[in-house]
Amino acid sequence: MRHFGFELPNFRSSDLWDDTAHTAVSKDPKPFDLVLVNDEPKSFGAHVGLCLGQGLVLHLSKRISFPAVETLEQMQNRDEYRFLIGFKTVLVRREQR
């Protein structure tokens, strides 16, 4: 996110979900929104990915052992990601020079 100019503290997933100063809940995910999924309907311990658009999510997959691009549906077919916590839009972006 920082590489693309977004400013975001090093949040844990539950802090990210609760944050309103740097992020906002998004109903319709768009590129660069954060996606939170978990094996239970709680933000604590949630897995965080990056929305790429067209239903695709980039995330670090322990199961696959490297960064993966999957659809949200593919992710949610696995027990560890079955619950969609939600989407967050990062609000703070540096000025482009």
N, CA, C and O atoms as a printed pandas DataFrame, in Angstrom:
     atom_number atom_name residue_name chain_id  residue_number  x_coord  y_coord  z_coord
0              1         N          MET        A               1    0.826   -1.179    0.000
1              2        CA          MET        A               1    0.000    0.000    0.000
2              3         C          MET        A               1    0.881    1.257    0.000
3              4         O          MET        A               1    0.607    2.218   -0.719
4              5         N          ARG        A               2    1.924    1.235    0.804
5              6        CA          ARG        A               2    2.779    2.426    0.879
6              7         C          ARG        A               2    3.487    2.680   -0.450
7              8         O          ARG        A               2    3.705    3.832   -0.825
8              9         N          HIS        A               3    3.839    1.633   -1.149
9             10        CA          HIS        A               3    4.480    1.774   -2.459
10            11         C          HIS        A               3    3.612    2.590   -3.415
11            12         O          HIS        A               3    4.135    3.318   -4.259
12            13         N          PHE        A               4    2.307    2.475   -3.289
13            14        CA          PHE        A               4    1.377    3.197   -4.152
14            15         C          PHE        A               4    0.875    4.499   -3.536
15            16         O          PHE        A               4   -0.085    5.094   -4.026
16            17         N          GLY        A               5    1.532    4.942   -2.453
17            18        CA          GLY        A               5    1.227    6.241   -1.893
18            19         C          GLY        A               5    0.217    6.267   -0.760
19            20         O          GLY        A               5   -0.094    7.338   -0.238
20            21         N          PHE        A               6   -0.295    5.125   -0.373
21            22        CA          PHE        A               6   -1.259    5.081    0.722
22            23         C          PHE        A               6   -0.535    5.115    2.056
23            24         O          PHE        A               6    0.514    4.490    2.215
24            25         N          GLU        A               7   -1.085    5.838    3.005
25            26        CA          GLU        A               7   -0.504    5.912    4.341
26            27         C          GLU        A               7   -1.419    5.185    5.311
27            28         O          GLU        A               7   -2.596    5.516    5.452
28            29         N          LEU        A               8   -0.853    4.189    5.975
29            30        CA          LEU        A               8   -1.640    3.338    6.852
30            31         C          LEU        A               8   -0.742    2.820    7.968
31            32         O          LEU        A               8    0.326    2.279    7.680
32            33         N          PRO        A               9   -1.134    2.966    9.228
33            34        CA          PRO        A               9   -0.345    2.400   10.327
34            35         C          PRO        A               9   -0.245    0.878   10.204
35            36         O          PRO        A               9   -0.988    0.249    9.450
36            37         N          ASN        A              10    0.669    0.318   10.945
37            38        CA          ASN        A              10    0.842   -1.139   10.978
38            39         C          ASN        A              10   -0.204   -1.743   11.907
39            40         O          ASN        A              10    0.095   -2.130   13.036
40            41         N          PHE        A              11   -1.431   -1.817   11.412
41            42        CA          PHE        A              11   -2.542   -2.333   12.208
42            43         C          PHE        A              11   -2.561   -3.847   12.249
43            44         O          PHE        A              11   -2.146   -4.507   11.296
44            45         N          ARG        A              12   -3.040   -4.395   13.345
45            46        CA          ARG        A              12   -3.480   -5.791   13.385
46            47         C          ARG        A              12   -4.872   -5.782   12.774
47            48         O          ARG        A              12   -5.498   -4.725   12.686
48            49         N          SER        A              13   -5.365   -6.935   12.354
49            50        CA          SER        A              13   -6.635   -6.982   11.623
50            51         C          SER        A              13   -7.803   -6.383   12.403
51            52         O          SER        A              13   -8.621   -5.670   11.822
52            53         N          SER        A              14   -7.901   -6.653   13.698
53            54        CA          SER        A              14   -9.026   -6.110   14.464
54            55         C          SER        A              14   -8.915   -4.593   14.609
55            56         O          SER        A              14   -9.929   -3.896   14.607
56            57         N          ASP        A              15   -7.688   -4.078   14.735
57            58        CA          ASP        A              15   -7.489   -2.631   14.800
58            59         C          ASP        A              15   -7.830   -1.993   13.449
59            60         O          ASP        A              15   -8.420   -0.914   13.398
60            61         N          LEU        A              16   -7.460   -2.656   12.378
61            62        CA          LEU        A              16   -7.793   -2.175   11.039
62            63         C          LEU        A              16   -9.305   -2.103   10.861
63            64         O          LEU        A              16   -9.826   -1.113   10.347
64            65         N          TRP        A              17  -10.002   -3.139   11.281
65            66        CA          TRP        A              17  -11.453   -3.159   11.126
66            67         C          TRP        A              17  -12.123   -2.058   11.953
67            68         O          TRP        A              17  -13.104   -1.459   11.510
68            69         N          ASP        A              18  -11.597   -1.792   13.147
69            70        CA          ASP        A              18  -12.186   -0.784   14.032
70            71         C          ASP        A              18  -11.805    0.649   13.649
71            72         O          ASP        A              18  -12.484    1.594   14.051
72            73         N          ASP        A              19  -10.737    0.817   12.884
73            74        CA          ASP        A              19  -10.227    2.144   12.544
74            75         C          ASP        A              19  -11.203    2.955   11.699
75            76         O          ASP        A              19  -11.837    2.430   10.783
76            77         N          THR        A              20  -11.315    4.246   12.025
77            78        CA          THR        A              20  -12.114    5.162   11.200
78            79         C          THR        A              20  -11.309    6.395   10.788
79            80         O          THR        A              20  -11.792    7.200    9.993
80            81         N          ALA        A              21  -10.099    6.559   11.309
81            82        CA          ALA        A              21   -9.270    7.720   10.972
82            83         C          ALA        A              21   -8.545    7.550    9.640
83            84         O          ALA        A              21   -8.378    8.513    8.892
84            85         N          HIS        A              22   -8.116    6.326    9.348
85            86        CA          HIS        A              22   -7.344    6.066    8.131
86            87         C          HIS        A              22   -8.113    5.261    7.089
87            88         O          HIS        A              22   -7.736    5.222    5.918
88            89         N          THR        A              23   -9.193    4.620    7.525
89            90        CA          THR        A              23   -9.945    3.731    6.634
90            91         C          THR        A              23  -11.447    3.898    6.843
91            92         O          THR        A              23  -11.898    4.424    7.861
92            93         N          ALA        A              24  -12.200    3.440    5.862
93            94        CA          ALA        A              24  -13.661    3.434    5.970
94            95         C          ALA        A              24  -14.178    2.121    5.412
95            96         O          ALA        A              24  -13.595    1.556    4.486
96            97         N          VAL        A              25  -15.271    1.639    5.978
97            98        CA          VAL        A              25  -15.909    0.424    5.464
98            99         C          VAL        A              25  -16.433    0.704    4.060
99           100         O          VAL        A              25  -17.004    1.762    3.793
100          101         N          SER        A              26  -16.232   -0.252    3.179
101          102        CA          SER        A              26  -16.682   -0.121    1.797
102          103         C          SER        A              26  -17.688   -1.230    1.498
103          104         O          SER        A              26  -17.445   -2.392    1.822
104          105         N          LYS        A              27  -18.801   -0.882    0.890
105          106        CA          LYS        A              27  -19.810   -1.876    0.503
106          107         C          LYS        A              27  -19.466   -2.518   -0.838
107          108         O          LYS        A              27  -19.685   -3.713   -1.039
108          109         N          ASP        A              28  -18.920   -1.706   -1.761
109          110        CA          ASP        A              28  -18.563   -2.178   -3.100
110          111         C          ASP        A              28  -17.053   -2.105   -3.246
111          112         O          ASP        A              28  -16.504   -1.025   -3.462
112          113         N          PRO        A              29  -16.368   -3.250   -3.130
113          114        CA          PRO        A              29  -14.902   -3.218   -3.173
114          115         C          PRO        A              29  -14.380   -2.732   -4.520
115          116         O          PRO        A              29  -14.926   -3.043   -5.579
116          117         N          LYS        A              30  -13.307   -1.962   -4.435
117          118        CA          LYS        A              30  -12.641   -1.460   -5.627
118          119         C          LYS        A              30  -11.142   -1.705   -5.469
119          120         O          LYS        A              30  -10.686   -2.025   -4.371
120          121         N          PRO        A              31  -10.366   -1.562   -6.551
121          122        CA          PRO        A              31   -8.925   -1.781   -6.427
122          123         C          PRO        A              31   -8.309   -0.981   -5.288
123          124         O          PRO        A              31   -8.644    0.185   -5.076
124          125         N          PHE        A              32   -7.419   -1.615   -4.571
125          126        CA          PHE        A              32   -6.703   -1.103   -3.410
126          127         C          PHE        A              32   -7.519   -1.134   -2.122
127          128         O          PHE        A              32   -7.008   -0.728   -1.079
128          129         N          ASP        A              33   -8.750   -1.595   -2.153
129          130        CA          ASP        A              33   -9.465   -1.820   -0.898
130          131         C          ASP        A              33   -8.878   -3.048   -0.221
131          132         O          ASP        A              33   -8.379   -3.958   -0.883
132          133         N          LEU        A              34   -8.943   -3.063    1.087
133          134        CA          LEU        A              34   -8.474   -4.209    1.863
134          135         C          LEU        A              34   -9.649   -5.147    2.122
135          136         O          LEU        A              34  -10.763   -4.703    2.399
136          137         N          VAL        A              35   -9.386   -6.439    2.029
137          138        CA          VAL        A              35  -10.394   -7.477    2.208
138          139         C          VAL        A              35  -10.037   -8.252    3.472
139          140         O          VAL        A              35   -8.908   -8.723    3.613
140          141         N          LEU        A              36  -10.992   -8.388    4.391
141          142        CA          LEU        A              36  -10.753   -9.150    5.611
142          143         C          LEU        A              36  -11.649  -10.379    5.626
143          144         O          LEU        A              36  -12.866  -10.271    5.481
144          145         N          VAL        A              37  -11.041  -11.551    5.803
145          146        CA          VAL        A              37  -11.765  -12.820    5.897
146          147         C          VAL        A              37  -11.217  -13.588    7.100
147          148         O          VAL        A              37  -10.101  -13.341    7.558
148          149         N          ASN        A              38  -12.023  -14.523    7.599
149          150        CA          ASN        A              38  -11.590  -15.275    8.777
150          151         C          ASN        A              38  -12.323  -16.607    8.821
151          152         O          ASN        A              38  -13.243  -16.854    8.040
152          153         N          ASP        A              39  -11.900  -17.461    9.748
153          154        CA          ASP        A              39  -12.573  -18.745    9.926
154          155         C          ASP        A              39  -13.732  -18.643   10.914
155          156         O          ASP        A              39  -14.435  -19.622   11.168
156          157         N          GLU        A              40  -13.919  -17.457   11.460
157          158        CA          GLU        A              40  -15.049  -17.165   12.334
158          159         C          GLU        A              40  -15.474  -15.718   12.072
159          160         O          GLU        A              40  -14.684  -14.934   11.547
160          161         N          PRO        A              41  -16.692  -15.356   12.424
161          162        CA          PRO        A              41  -17.173  -14.009   12.100
162          163         C          PRO        A              41  -16.647  -12.927   13.051
163          164         O          PRO        A              41  -17.425  -12.176   13.639
164          165         N          LYS        A              42  -15.324  -12.855   13.194
165          166        CA          LYS        A              42  -14.678  -11.875   14.069
166          167         C          LYS        A              42  -13.507  -11.256   13.323
167          168         O          LYS        A              42  -12.851  -11.928   12.528
168          169         N          SER        A              43  -13.241   -9.979   13.575
169          170        CA          SER        A              43  -12.111   -9.323   12.922
170          171         C          SER        A              43  -10.774   -9.702   13.567
171          172         O          SER        A              43   -9.735   -9.629   12.911
172          173         N          PHE        A              44  -10.788  -10.107   14.848
173          174        CA          PHE        A              44   -9.547  -10.489   15.513
174          175         C          PHE        A              44   -8.953  -11.712   14.812
175          176         O          PHE        A              44   -9.610  -12.745   14.684
176          177         N          GLY        A              45   -7.718  -11.586   14.366
177          178        CA          GLY        A              45   -7.048  -12.699   13.701
178          179         C          GLY        A              45   -7.431  -12.879   12.241
179          180         O          GLY        A              45   -7.077  -13.886   11.629
180          181         N          ALA        A              46   -8.149  -11.918   11.675
181          182        CA          ALA        A              46   -8.581  -12.039   10.285
182          183         C          ALA        A              46   -7.390  -11.990    9.336
183          184         O          ALA        A              46   -6.349  -11.408    9.642
184          185         N          HIS        A              47   -7.569  -12.609    8.192
185          186        CA          HIS        A              47   -6.606  -12.605    7.102
186          187         C          HIS        A              47   -6.919  -11.388    6.238
187          188         O          HIS        A              47   -8.083  -11.129    5.934
188          189         N          VAL        A              48   -5.894  -10.641    5.840
189          190        CA          VAL        A              48   -6.095   -9.412    5.065
190          191         C          VAL        A              48   -5.492   -9.575    3.685
191          192         O          VAL        A              48   -4.348  -10.006    3.538
192          193         N          GLY        A              49   -6.273   -9.225    2.676
193          194        CA          GLY        A              49   -5.807   -9.237    1.301
194          195         C          GLY        A              49   -6.082   -7.902    0.651
195          196         O          GLY        A              49   -6.706   -7.024    1.247
196          197         N          LEU        A              50   -5.617   -7.754   -0.566
197          198        CA          LEU        A              50   -5.761   -6.516   -1.315
198          199         C          LEU        A              50   -6.640   -6.759   -2.534
199          200         O          LEU        A              50   -6.350   -7.625   -3.360
200          201         N          CYS        A              51   -7.712   -5.989   -2.636
201          202        CA          CYS        A              51   -8.621   -6.107   -3.773
202          203         C          CYS        A              51   -7.925   -5.567   -5.020
203          204         O          CYS        A              51   -7.375   -4.466   -5.016
204          205         N          LEU        A              52   -7.961   -6.374   -6.094
205          206        CA          LEU        A              52   -7.355   -5.967   -7.359
206          207         C          LEU        A              52   -8.396   -5.540   -8.382
207          208         O          LEU        A              52   -8.050   -5.065   -9.464
208          209         N          GLY        A              53   -9.667   -5.707   -8.042
209          210        CA          GLY        A              53  -10.743   -5.441   -8.989
210          211         C          GLY        A              53  -11.174   -6.734   -9.659
211          212         O          GLY        A              53  -10.463   -7.737   -9.605
212          213         N          GLN        A              54  -12.319   -6.707  -10.280
213          214        CA          GLN        A              54  -12.890   -7.868  -10.972
214          215         C          GLN        A              54  -12.985   -9.102  -10.077
215          216         O          GLN        A              54  -12.856  -10.234  -10.543
216          217         N          GLY        A              55  -13.213   -8.861   -8.776
217          218        CA          GLY        A              55  -13.380   -9.962   -7.835
218          219         C          GLY        A              55  -12.101  -10.649   -7.405
219          220         O          GLY        A              55  -12.157  -11.667   -6.715
220          221         N          LEU        A              56  -10.938  -10.119   -7.795
221          222        CA          LEU        A              56   -9.659  -10.749   -7.468
222          223         C          LEU        A              56   -9.046  -10.142   -6.216
223          224         O          LEU        A              56   -9.168   -8.945   -5.956
224          225         N          VAL        A              57   -8.375  -11.009   -5.440
225          226        CA          VAL        A              57   -7.734  -10.602   -4.193
226          227         C          VAL        A              57   -6.291  -11.107   -4.206
227          228         O          VAL        A              57   -6.040  -12.280   -4.484
228          229         N          LEU        A              58   -5.354  -10.219   -3.905
229          230        CA          LEU        A              58   -3.954  -10.585   -3.718
230          231         C          LEU        A              58   -3.750  -10.782   -2.226
231          232         O          LEU        A              58   -4.097   -9.916   -1.423
232          233         N          HIS        A              59   -3.186  -11.923   -1.860
233          234        CA          HIS        A              59   -2.942  -12.171   -0.432
234          235         C          HIS        A              59   -1.760  -13.102   -0.262
235          236         O          HIS        A              59   -1.386  -13.829   -1.183
236          237         N          LEU        A              60   -1.173  -13.073    0.932
237          238        CA          LEU        A              60   -0.081  -13.979    1.247
238          239         C          LEU        A              60   -0.688  -15.265    1.772
239          240         O          LEU        A              60   -1.280  -15.294    2.851
240          241         N          SER        A              61   -0.536  -16.313    1.007
241          242        CA          SER        A              61   -1.187  -17.576    1.337
242          243         C          SER        A              61   -0.236  -18.547    2.011
243          244         O          SER        A              61    0.736  -18.997    1.405
244          245         N          LYS        A              62   -0.517  -18.868    3.263
245          246        CA          LYS        A              62    0.278  -19.866    3.976
246          247         C          LYS        A              62    0.127  -21.232    3.308
247          248         O          LYS        A              62    1.094  -21.987    3.204
248          249         N          ARG        A              63   -1.063  -21.541    2.865
249          250        CA          ARG        A              63   -1.351  -22.831    2.245
250          251         C          ARG        A              63   -0.600  -23.007    0.923
251          252         O          ARG        A              63   -0.094  -24.091    0.633
252          253         N          ILE        A              64   -0.528  -21.945    0.125
253          254        CA          ILE        A              64    0.124  -22.016   -1.177
254          255         C          ILE        A              64    1.622  -21.716   -1.057
255          256         O          ILE        A              64    2.397  -22.065   -1.947
256          257         N          SER        A              65    2.026  -21.075    0.034
257          258        CA          SER        A              65    3.419  -20.755    0.369
258          259         C          SER        A              65    4.012  -19.582   -0.399
259          260         O          SER        A              65    5.230  -19.400   -0.388
260          261         N          PHE        A              66    3.200  -18.799   -1.052
261          262        CA          PHE        A              66    3.676  -17.588   -1.716
262          263         C          PHE        A              66    2.477  -16.695   -1.997
263          264         O          PHE        A              66    1.335  -17.135   -1.871
264          265         N          PRO        A              67    2.726  -15.440   -2.379
265          266        CA          PRO        A              67    1.598  -14.557   -2.681
266          267         C          PRO        A              67    0.713  -15.172   -3.766
267          268         O          PRO        A              67    1.206  -15.763   -4.727
268          269         N          ALA        A              68   -0.589  -15.025   -3.596
269          270        CA          ALA        A              68   -1.536  -15.630   -4.531
270          271         C          ALA        A              68   -2.577  -14.608   -4.955
271          272         O          ALA        A              68   -2.907  -13.688   -4.206
272          273         N          VAL        A              69   -3.088  -14.781   -6.165
273          274        CA          VAL        A              69   -4.215  -14.000   -6.652
274          275         C          VAL        A              69   -5.347  -14.997   -6.861
275          276         O          VAL        A              69   -5.242  -15.928   -7.660
276          277         N          GLU        A              70   -6.426  -14.778   -6.125
277          278        CA          GLU        A              70   -7.586  -15.663   -6.198
278          279         C          GLU        A              70   -8.843  -14.810   -6.184
279          280         O          GLU        A              70   -8.810  -13.633   -5.823
280          281         N          THR        A              71   -9.950  -15.420   -6.581
281          282        CA          THR        A              71  -11.218  -14.728   -6.405
282          283         C          THR        A              71  -11.606  -14.844   -4.937
283          284         O          THR        A              71  -11.179  -15.762   -4.238
284          285         N          LEU        A              72  -12.411  -13.909   -4.489
285          286        CA          LEU        A              72  -12.915  -13.974   -3.117
286          287         C          LEU        A              72  -13.692  -15.268   -2.923
287          288         O          LEU        A              72  -13.619  -15.884   -1.860
288          289         N          GLU        A              73  -14.424  -15.679   -3.929
289          290        CA          GLU        A              73  -15.182  -16.928   -3.849
290          291         C          GLU        A              73  -14.254  -18.124   -3.638
291          292         O          GLU        A              73  -14.550  -18.993   -2.817
292          293         N          GLN        A              74  -13.144  -18.182   -4.361
293          294        CA          GLN        A              74  -12.188  -19.275   -4.170
294          295         C          GLN        A              74  -11.652  -19.282   -2.744
295          296         O          GLN        A              74  -11.529  -20.339   -2.124
296          297         N          MET        A              75  -11.335  -18.106   -2.230
297          298        CA          MET        A              75  -10.824  -18.025   -0.862
298          299         C          MET        A              75  -11.866  -18.516    0.128
299          300         O          MET        A              75  -11.555  -19.297    1.027
300          301         N          GLN        A              76  -13.111  -18.057   -0.034
301          302        CA          GLN        A              76  -14.157  -18.397    0.923
302          303         C          GLN        A              76  -14.585  -19.859    0.842
303          304         O          GLN        A              76  -15.301  -20.335    1.722
304          305         N          ASN        A              77  -14.168  -20.569   -0.176
305          306        CA          ASN        A              77  -14.444  -21.999   -0.249
306          307         C          ASN        A              77  -13.571  -22.789    0.729
307          308         O          ASN        A              77  -13.821  -23.971    0.965
308          309         N          ARG        A              78  -12.549  -22.143    1.299
309          310        CA          ARG        A              78  -11.698  -22.794    2.298
310          311         C          ARG        A              78  -12.169  -22.372    3.693
311          312         O          ARG        A              78  -12.510  -21.212    3.923
312          313         N          ASP        A              79  -12.181  -23.315    4.595
313          314        CA          ASP        A              79  -12.685  -23.062    5.954
314          315         C          ASP        A              79  -12.006  -21.879    6.634
315          316         O          ASP        A              79  -12.662  -21.118    7.346
316          317         N          GLU        A              80  -10.703  -21.715    6.426
317          318        CA          GLU        A              80   -9.985  -20.659    7.139
318          319         C          GLU        A              80  -10.352  -19.246    6.670
319          320         O          GLU        A              80  -10.030  -18.269    7.347
320          321         N          TYR        A              81  -11.021  -19.131    5.522
321          322        CA          TYR        A              81  -11.415  -17.822    4.994
322          323         C          TYR        A              81  -12.912  -17.747    4.722
323          324         O          TYR        A              81  -13.346  -16.879    3.964
324          325         N          ARG        A              82  -13.698  -18.608    5.302
325          326        CA          ARG        A              82  -15.113  -18.720    4.914
326          327         C          ARG        A              82  -15.980  -17.519    5.283
327          328         O          ARG        A              82  -17.006  -17.281    4.647
328          329         N          PHE        A              83  -15.577  -16.755    6.309
329          330        CA          PHE        A              83  -16.378  -15.601    6.718
330          331         C          PHE        A              83  -15.776  -14.303    6.170
331          332         O          PHE        A              83  -14.617  -13.985    6.436
332          333         N          LEU        A              84  -16.567  -13.572    5.414
333          334        CA          LEU        A              84  -16.156  -12.252    4.947
334          335         C          LEU        A              84  -16.451  -11.257    6.060
335          336         O          LEU        A              84  -17.608  -11.033    6.417
336          337         N          ILE        A              85  -15.398  -10.665    6.600
337          338        CA          ILE        A              85  -15.572   -9.637    7.626
338          339         C          ILE        A              85  -16.003   -8.344    6.938
339          340         O          ILE        A              85  -16.925   -7.664    7.389
340          341         N          GLY        A              86  -15.324   -8.015    5.842
341          342        CA          GLY        A              86  -15.711   -6.840    5.075
342          343         C          GLY        A              86  -14.558   -6.250    4.295
343          344         O          GLY        A              86  -13.480   -6.834    4.188
344          345         N          PHE        A              87  -14.820   -5.067    3.750
345          346        CA          PHE        A              87  -13.856   -4.353    2.924
346          347         C          PHE        A              87  -13.577   -2.994    3.554
347          348         O          PHE        A              87  -14.481   -2.363    4.101
348          349         N          LYS        A              88  -12.334   -2.548    3.479
349          350        CA          LYS        A              88  -11.948   -1.235    3.995
350          351         C          LYS        A              88  -11.225   -0.461    2.895
351          352         O          LYS        A              88  -10.352   -0.993    2.210
352          353         N          THR        A              89  -11.607    0.801    2.743
353          354        CA          THR        A              89  -10.944    1.719    1.826
354          355         C          THR        A              89   -9.969    2.565    2.627
355          356         O          THR        A              89  -10.335    3.124    3.661
356          357         N          VAL        A              90   -8.734    2.664    2.160
357          358        CA          VAL        A              90   -7.748    3.513    2.811
358          359         C          VAL        A              90   -8.006    4.954    2.389
359          360         O          VAL        A              90   -8.074    5.256    1.198
360          361         N          LEU        A              91   -8.148    5.838    3.367
361          362        CA          LEU        A              91   -8.529    7.227    3.116
362          363         C          LEU        A              91   -7.351    8.167    2.909
363          364         O          LEU        A              91   -7.493    9.190    2.239
364          365         N          VAL        A              92   -6.208    7.845    3.462
365          366        CA          VAL        A              92   -5.075    8.762    3.463
366          367         C          VAL        A              92   -4.090    8.375    2.366
367          368         O          VAL        A              92   -3.575    7.257    2.340
368          369         N          ARG        A              93   -3.836    9.322    1.459
369          370        CA          ARG        A              93   -2.915    9.090    0.361
370          371         C          ARG        A              93   -2.017   10.309    0.223
371          372         O          ARG        A              93   -2.480   11.447    0.287
372          373         N          ARG        A              94   -0.718   10.056    0.030
373          374        CA          ARG        A              94    0.238   11.149   -0.167
374          375         C          ARG        A              94   -0.065   11.883   -1.470
375          376         O          ARG        A              94   -0.658   11.333   -2.399
376          377         N          GLU        A              95    0.354   13.120   -1.503
377          378        CA          GLU        A              95    0.253   13.904   -2.737
378          379         C          GLU        A              95    1.193   13.287   -3.767
379          380         O          GLU        A              95    2.342   12.975   -3.454
380          381         N          GLN        A              96    0.711   13.113   -4.983
381          382        CA          GLN        A              96    1.552   12.618   -6.073
382          383         C          GLN        A              96    2.417   13.753   -6.598
383          384         O          GLN        A              96    1.925   14.864   -6.801
384          385         N          ARG        A              97    3.679   13.493   -6.817
385          386        CA          ARG        A              97    4.590   14.555   -7.300
386          387         C          ARG        A              97    4.998   14.296   -8.716
387          388         O          ARG        A              97    5.757   15.074   -9.293
